């Protein structure tokens, strides 16, 4: 999908993404009244939805509070996220930003899971930038290994103000999408998912 001349895709590399099979899956799905993605990750399925119309009934979920935070922050504060992403490759900065992400994880998880409107745009920008600069693209785990620089992936592939254009195009697409965080069963009605389903009733 293209919005404002920007092809929609995640602004960071992500292991296990569904981009290569998304078109085939949508051909099988056909038109759906409500789209629920329990394992959102980099969002490849959403970006490639062929029948999307503004205001579509869509819920996306990920167990990682960092992933959920990135997409909420991009939805509500794209320029703030882009501003944190607009930073040159720097090894010392990579170490510092990864530490900030890890240190914030426990508090972030609680806020993201208990408040459907909460996000932290600064941490979201840190996450996108680190994932695009980290050689193993693995910011989500609690590895104590020193992160190694990679660069030229994800958000680091664009120059000038195109970072802001990219993030803002994603924000436009996410405006009617509800972003949740928790076990995969939540958006399907399990656990706290009952409350989520009530927030967006099927029609």
C-alpha positions, 0 to 999 in steps of 0.5 A, a space after each residue: 500500500 502507498 500513502 502520500 507516495 510512500 510504500 508502507 513498511 516497518 521502519 525497522 528490520 524484523 526477524 520473522 516478518 510476514 511480508 513475503 507471504 502477505 499477498 498470498 494470505 490476503 488472497 485466501 482471506 479475501 474481504 474481512 469485516 474485522 481484521 485482528 492480528 494477534 502477532 503484529 510485529 512489523 505489521 507486514 500483513 496490515 500494510 499489504 491489505 488490498 481492500 483497506 478503506 479509511 475507518 476499517 475495523 482493525 485490531 493489532 496486538 503484540 506481546 512485546 510492550 516495545 512493539 506495541 509502544 512503537 505503533 501507538 507512538 507512530 499513530 499518535 505522535 509521528 513527528 516526535 518518533 521521527 525526530 528521535 529516529 533522525 540521528 546518525 549511526 553512533 556506537 556510543 549512542 546505540 549502547 546508551 539507547 539500548 540501555 534506556 530501552 531495557 531499563 524502561 521495559 518493566 514500567 512500560 509494559 504495565 502502562 501499555 497493557 493497562 492504558 490503551 491510549 498510553 505511549 512513549 514517543 521517545 522510547 519508540 524512536 529509540 527502538 526504531 533507531 536501535 533496531 535499524 543500527 544493531 547488527 543482530 536486530 535484537 533489542 527485544 531480548 535482555 541480552 547483556 552482550 554489547 550491541 554491534 553496529 550495522 546501519 543502513 537498515 530500516 529507518 537508516 536507509 532514508 535521508 533528509 526529511 523522508 524519515 518524517 514522511 515515512 513515519 507520517 504515512 504509517 501514522 495515517 494508515 494506523 489512525 483507525 487501528 487499535 493497538 493492544 499489548 499482551 498474550 495472543 489470545 487477548 484480542 481474540 477474546 481471551 483474558 482481558 481480550 473480552 474488554 478489547 472486543 467490547 471496545 470495538 464491537 463487531 458489525 
